Amino acid sequence: MNLISIPAFQDNYIWVLTDEAKRCIIVDPGEAEPVLKAIQEHQWQPEAILLTHHHHDHVGGVGALRAKFPHLEVYGPGETRDKGTTCVVEDGEKIVILGSEFSVFATPGHTLEHISFFSFPYLFCGDTMFSGGCGRLFEGTPAQMYQSFQKINALPEDTLICCAHEYTLANMKFAMHILPEDPAIQDYYHKVNELRAKKQKTLPVILKNEREINLFLRTDDNDLISKINEETNLQQAEARFAWLRAKKDNF
């Protein structure tokens, strides 16, 4: 399978997986136009749509795509029932599309029924994890998002994190603010800065790298704990995760 990202809106990525026969799977199509353009340009044959959650910038193109390709199966969580989903999937389910098995697991936090799809090496995690950061908690709690991060962190280190937004530079600015002396964060910040200055993409990223530079995966890290202890003493990793998210909200 080949992975392609299609830019949408201001900073969204719509992910597409294609096989040798040019059949494709579309992930979180927030708008239809760029997808239809790519389908025509590459002569893809759409087979399925995967939805991670119900927000418009992830589901807005479903109707137009299904109008053009009525056979499309749309897989999504319960919260996307009224967004065009034809097959509701839940935590623990496995689905097979284009000969590839996708594991579905619940990753609540950003929304209450947010899910992620994993077919090694690809993880489509919507707005749960971003490179260097995590999604805003619009519906869920820090505890839910922390547990979602633990699920992702349990995946193989060479997993490709296919998140839905180009937020990497902003996330790394925050990471630099929290741990300015950290060499891995410094290096990655400069690399991302250079890429974005050239208008190049920073995604997808491998989980191994995220474990080094994503503070939300480093809640047991001694340097981060020392930084937090300058302000407050938090014994639980979950509480430190909540502290980080609150700091990011106000950054």
Phi, psi and omega in degrees: 000141177253141181255130178230142174249135178247117178295144178214154181050219183274321186213016178278153167238129170261122183268142178228131173252129180237150175253183184295336180273007180069018170282151185217157174244132183249131183247124175052061179283093180294330174219151186273325190306308181296331179288314179299323178297315180293322178299315180293317183296319185260356181059043176286158174241099183296133180245329185200159174237137174248131178241132180268329179197180194269356185297145189301325182286005175241342185237353189300337182265359186299313184302313182292324179291320180286333176294324180279325182231080187299340182282351186300127169276134179243115181259132179195171179287170181306327182290353178255014181306320183265015180250009178111000180296133177256343181219105179284129180241153185229170179308131177094347180284155174233134178234148179246123179227132181052035178080000179252138178269131177247126173271136178255129173220145183291131176227064182290162180146297176295310167231167186287330183246020179305136176233164173234154179243131181233122171224104190312133006266009191268127171245119175258103190248014174054240181249030177275293178251137170244164177294118181082002184200189177222163183290157175293151182265079182286323184236327185268189183247161174303324180297319178296315182293323177301314179295324177297320178294325179294323177297314180295320183292342179278353180284165179303148185296336180265017172299137176268115180278109181255081180273171195260359182222148175271076181251007192300315183296315179298320179295322181285332173297319177295315180300320177296325178294321183281313182232073186294340183266357184288120185295321180295318179292318177302311183298314183291322178302314181294321178297315181294320179302316180294317179298314183289329176297331178265009182059033177263155182283150176254359186241155000284171179231157179268148183300324179304318179292319180298325180298337180270326190244349181267109184301331182287349172259001186242033185290349174256009182284132184299320180296319179291320178299319178298319178297314180295324181293343174294337183248320184203161180251106182247120185279332186258139178302323179300319180292323177293324175299314179297320178299315180299314182297319179295319178297318180295322179301328184255010183281000000 
